[in-house]
Amino acid sequence: MSKWSPTEPSNLQKWLAGSLVVIYALVTLLPLLWIISTGFKTPADSIAYPPKILFNPSLEGYVNLFTTQTRQTEEYLANNPPTNWYEQLVHDKGMVIAGPSRYGERFFNSIIIGFGSTFLSVFLGTLAAYAFSRFKVPLKDDLLFFILSTRMMPPIAVAIPIFLMFRSLGLSDTHAGMILLYTAVNLSLAVWLLKGFIDEIPLEYEEAALIDGYTRLQAFFKVVLPQATTGIASTAIFCLIFAWNEYAFAVLLTSGSAQTAPPFIPTIIGVGGQDWPAVAAGATLFLLPVMVFTILLRKHLLRGITFGAVRK
Amino acid sequence: MEISPLEKAAVATPKRFRRSIQRLSDRAVAWIFVGPTILLLLAVNIFPLVWTIRLSFTNYRANRPNADVKFIGLRNYERILTDSDIWQTMQATAHFLCWTIILQVAIGFALAWLINRKFKGSGLWTTIIVLPMMLSPAVVGNFWTFLYQPQIGLFNYLISFLSGVDPSSFTMIGEVNLAPWAIVIVDTWMWTPFVMLICLAGLRSIPDYIYEAAECDRASKWRQFWTITLPMVLPFLMLAVLFRGIENFKMFDLVVLLTGGGPGSTTELTSINLKREAFEKWRTGYASAYAVILFVTIFGLASIYVKALNKVKDR
């Protein structure tokens, strides 16, 4: 009893299209699955030939990721028996745990800088977007284009003077410096996206509120903001993902105390060659939150990646 | 009644100011709202840009802050534009740009067209396909060096499995003729979904009735594709190319972690080359001139392109 329509694809077409897309999706997913599975391999399994699909899962990669280890004499090992599972794991290799690695610290830096800059850019972005959306700002189009054009500069080109500026202001390798920098980079995205979202809120609500005796600020806080929550939330996630993934500024402007995870993960090196399970473990922990956010955000994805240029 | 943060601030301030905050004119609100954003962007973007332009006329070196800084006019620009190494870098960038765009547009459009057949579960698979795009290029690029290992790497293994070539006989990121393709492959893997999403939006924007009318006129499917689908998706496709073009012209993180510009300088894209001049050789003045040239190039090409895009859109 289905309604025939000339534009509806036939079942065969659908089936064919579906299987091609599924094949592509599985191939494209392979590197990601490989990262996750390598994290649970032992170093020997990770470099086996042919590559192992089935293996005995091990947490060695994760233990190596979070600890630094030193080799010890057999006598020392015999006198200091392991007290828990991860010490046991290290013990079996003839090593002892010397202390925590830097990964936790770097991950924490990523969180501070990510959330700090997201909060600031969404805060400033919402105010600017509201003004651009509702008021006659002089040179509005030029200002909006200027804001967008800041995103066109190659980060390395901007990094030269910022490096000098941060050096003379004492901001290099500090959380505050990185938060400020990422806020500035994310502002273009925040303003453009939020302007789109606020443009979609009908003017009538505010006008009604203004007639009821609200001031402009009351109308903004009590009428516009509550309606823009979805837009603000998805903008925030986009800003967070950008700050989370950023590498070029991070590698040039931070080295120690404020270094984020992306420049750190490639430097994880084990004993004798790169310790791939540890790298994969670090990558998995770092990438998983973004994968979850991507799935949550799928409805607004297109809008976010095109700065609001394409809306469904 | 609940009060807003700004009004709380108003309550905490003396009476005279309280009234003035509550009764701000729209014009004042506009300036207060836009001001901080513009100020921050001036401080973190425009001020540095002006500084870069100034430095580009000097022989300043950031690792010798106390040395004499001399104005040398346009000599930096002259040296860059006549340097054959830089032209080689530009060629590597052009190769990377052209091939990533061609592949991403072809695969991305094909995928969008297939997904638009509206089969069961298309939403779920679209979300899966999109995942690589959102991940950290640095972390993913670093891991691809593992996939590209001869013998033990998954990529080499799959290629040998499919074609019978010995998996230890080639190194994607170590050979002069393969490395430029190694970076194209990873970038295509990562960013095809971006083109796909935009194309999908384009395809979905075409109303059904146009096809129904074409069907009544007995236009063949082939003809419908060339006269309806493609022209209507074109503005979207061009927008996708603009974004990918700008992004890949700036490309740094993915490639620097995959190949580091090597072997030799076969994959040394402009950003990597610039980083080397500025932060390894510390020729700050020279690198500033280089940065200005890159920025002018991107900006110039982008504005010409946007004009063309607007023409297509208005047609």
Boltz contact constraints between the chains, C-beta under 6 A:
constraints:
  - contact:
      token1: [A, 6]
      token2: [B, 212]
      max_distance: 6.0
  - contact:
      token1: [A, 6]
      token2: [B, 215]
      max_distance: 6.0
  - contact:
      token1: [A, 7]
      token2: [B, 208]
      max_distance: 6.0
  - contact:
      token1: [A, 7]
      token2: [B, 211]
      max_distance: 6.0
  - contact:
      token1: [A, 9]
      token2: [B, 117]
      max_distance: 6.0
  - contact:
      token1: [A, 13]
      token2: [B, 117]
      max_distance: 6.0
  - contact:
      token1: [A, 14]
      token2: [B, 117]
      max_distance: 6.0
  - contact:
      token1: [A, 14]
      token2: [B, 119]
      max_distance: 6.0
  - contact:
      token1: [A, 17]
      token2: [B, 114]
      max_distance: 6.0
  - contact:
      token1: [A, 17]
      token2: [B, 117]
      max_distance: 6.0
  - contact:
      token1: [A, 17]
      token2: [B, 119]
      max_distance: 6.0
  - contact:
      token1: [A, 18]
      token2: [B, 119]
      max_distance: 6.0
  - contact:
      token1: [A, 20]
      token2: [B, 114]
      max_distance: 6.0
  - contact:
      token1: [A, 21]
      token2: [B, 114]
      max_distance: 6.0
  - contact:
      token1: [A, 21]
      token2: [B, 115]
      max_distance: 6.0
  - contact:
      token1: [A, 21]
      token2: [B, 125]
      max_distance: 6.0
  - contact:
      token1: [A, 22]
      token2: [B, 125]
      max_distance: 6.0
  - contact:
      token1: [A, 25]
      token2: [B, 125]
      max_distance: 6.0
  - contact:
      token1: [A, 25]
      token2: [B, 128]
      max_distance: 6.0
  - contact:
      token1: [A, 25]
      token2: [B, 129]
      max_distance: 6.0
  - contact:
      token1: [A, 28]
      token2: [B, 129]
      max_distance: 6.0
  - contact:
      token1: [A, 34]
      token2: [B, 154]
      max_distance: 6.0
  - contact:
      token1: [A, 35]
      token2: [B, 143]
      max_distance: 6.0
  - contact:
      token1: [A, 47]
      token2: [B, 152]
      max_distance: 6.0
  - contact:
      token1: [A, 49]
      token2: [B, 151]
      max_distance: 6.0
  - contact:
      token1: [A, 49]
      token2: [B, 152]
      max_distance: 6.0
  - contact:
      token1: [A, 50]
      token2: [B, 157]
      max_distance: 6.0
  - contact:
      token1: [A, 51]
      token2: [B, 154]
      max_distance: 6.0
  - contact:
      token1: [A, 51]
      token2: [B, 157]
      max_distance: 6.0
  - contact:
      token1: [A, 124]
      token2: [B, 36]
      max_distance: 6.0
  - contact:
      token1: [A, 124]
      token2: [B, 37]
      max_distance: 6.0
  - contact:
      token1: [A, 127]
      token2: [B, 33]
      max_distance: 6.0
  - contact:
      token1: [A, 128]
      token2: [B, 33]
      max_distance: 6.0
  - contact:
      token1: [A, 128]
      token2: [B, 34]
      max_distance: 6.0
  - contact:
      token1: [A, 128]
      token2: [B, 37]
      max_distance: 6.0
  - contact:
      token1: [A, 130]
      token2: [B, 33]
      max_distance: 6.0
  - contact:
      token1: [A, 131]
      token2: [B, 30]
      max_distance: 6.0
  - contact:
      token1: [A, 131]
      token2: [B, 33]
      max_distance: 6.0
  - contact:
      token1: [A, 131]
      token2: [B, 34]
      max_distance: 6.0
  - contact:
      token1: [A, 135]
      token2: [B, 26]
      max_distance: 6.0
  - contact:
      token1: [A, 135]
      token2: [B, 30]
      max_distance: 6.0
  - contact:
      token1: [A, 137]
      token2: [B, 30]
      max_distance: 6.0
  - contact:
      token1: [A, 137]
      token2: [B, 34]
      max_distance: 6.0
  - contact:
      token1: [A, 150]
      token2: [B, 41]
      max_distance: 6.0
  - contact:
      token1: [A, 150]
      token2: [B, 45]
      max_distance: 6.0
  - contact:
      token1: [A, 152]
      token2: [B, 246]
      max_distance: 6.0
  - contact:
      token1: [A, 152]
      token2: [B, 298]
      max_distance: 6.0
  - contact:
      token1: [A, 153]
      token2: [B, 295]
      max_distance: 6.0
  - contact:
      token1: [A, 154]
      token2: [B, 250]
      max_distance: 6.0
  - contact:
      token1: [A, 154]
      token2: [B, 271]
      max_distance: 6.0
  - contact:
      token1: [A, 154]
      token2: [B, 294]
      max_distance: 6.0
  - contact:
      token1: [A, 156]
      token2: [B, 271]
      max_distance: 6.0
  - contact:
      token1: [A, 156]
      token2: [B, 274]
      max_distance: 6.0
  - contact:
      token1: [A, 156]
      token2: [B, 275]
      max_distance: 6.0
  - contact:
      token1: [A, 157]
      token2: [B, 291]
      max_distance: 6.0
  - contact:
      token1: [A, 157]
      token2: [B, 294]
      max_distance: 6.0
  - contact:
      token1: [A, 157]
      token2: [B, 295]
      max_distance: 6.0
  - contact:
      token1: [A, 158]
      token2: [B, 48]
      max_distance: 6.0
  - contact:
      token1: [A, 160]
      token2: [B, 278]
      max_distance: 6.0
  - contact:
      token1: [A, 160]
      token2: [B, 287]
      max_distance: 6.0
  - contact:
      token1: [A, 160]
      token2: [B, 288]
      max_distance: 6.0
  - contact:
      token1: [A, 161]
      token2: [B, 48]
      max_distance: 6.0
  - contact:
      token1: [A, 161]
      token2: [B, 51]
      max_distance: 6.0
  - contact:
      token1: [A, 161]
      token2: [B, 52]
      max_distance: 6.0
  - contact:
      token1: [A, 162]
      token2: [B, 48]
      max_distance: 6.0
  - contact:
      token1: [A, 184]
      token2: [B, 40]
      max_distance: 6.0
  - contact:
      token1: [A, 184]
      token2: [B, 44]
      max_distance: 6.0
  - contact:
      token1: [A, 187]
      token2: [B, 37]
      max_distance: 6.0
  - contact:
      token1: [A, 215]
      token2: [B, 22]
      max_distance: 6.0
  - contact:
      token1: [A, 216]
      token2: [B, 26]
      max_distance: 6.0
  - contact:
      token1: [A, 216]
      token2: [B, 29]
      max_distance: 6.0
  - contact:
      token1: [A, 217]
      token2: [B, 6]
      max_distance: 6.0
  - contact:
      token1: [A, 221]
      token2: [B, 4]
      max_distance: 6.0
  - contact:
      token1: [A, 245]
      token2: [B, 136]
      max_distance: 6.0
  - contact:
      token1: [A, 247]
      token2: [B, 138]
      max_distance: 6.0
  - contact:
      token1: [A, 247]
      token2: [B, 253]
      max_distance: 6.0
  - contact:
      token1: [A, 248]
      token2: [B, 252]
      max_distance: 6.0
  - contact:
      token1: [A, 248]
      token2: [B, 253]
      max_distance: 6.0
  - contact:
      token1: [A, 262]
      token2: [B, 136]
      max_distance: 6.0
  - contact:
      token1: [A, 262]
      token2: [B, 138]
      max_distance: 6.0
  - contact:
      token1: [A, 262]
      token2: [B, 139]
      max_distance: 6.0
  - contact:
      token1: [A, 265]
      token2: [B, 139]
      max_distance: 6.0
  - contact:
      token1: [A, 266]
      token2: [B, 142]
      max_distance: 6.0
  - contact:
      token1: [A, 266]
      token2: [B, 257]
      max_distance: 6.0
  - contact:
      token1: [A, 276]
      token2: [B, 146]
      max_distance: 6.0
  - contact:
      token1: [A, 283]
      token2: [B, 139]
      max_distance: 6.0
  - contact:
      token1: [A, 283]
      token2: [B, 143]
      max_distance: 6.0
  - contact:
      token1: [A, 286]
      token2: [B, 139]
      max_distance: 6.0
  - contact:
      token1: [A, 287]
      token2: [B, 135]
      max_distance: 6.0
  - contact:
      token1: [A, 290]
      token2: [B, 134]
      max_distance: 6.0
  - contact:
      token1: [A, 290]
      token2: [B, 135]
      max_distance: 6.0
  - contact:
      token1: [A, 291]
      token2: [B, 131]
      max_distance: 6.0
  - contact:
      token1: [A, 294]
      token2: [B, 131]
      max_distance: 6.0
  - contact:
      token1: [A, 294]
      token2: [B, 134]
      max_distance: 6.0
  - contact:
      token1: [A, 295]
      token2: [B, 127]
      max_distance: 6.0
  - contact:
      token1: [A, 298]
      token2: [B, 127]
      max_distance: 6.0
  - contact:
      token1: [A, 302]
      token2: [B, 197]
      max_distance: 6.0
  - contact:
      token1: [A, 302]
      token2: [B, 201]
      max_distance: 6.0
  - contact:
      token1: [A, 310]
      token2: [B, 198]
      max_distance: 6.0
  - contact:
      token1: [A, 310]
      token2: [B, 201]
      max_distance: 6.0
  - contact:
      token1: [A, 312]
      token2: [B, 201]
      max_distance: 6.0
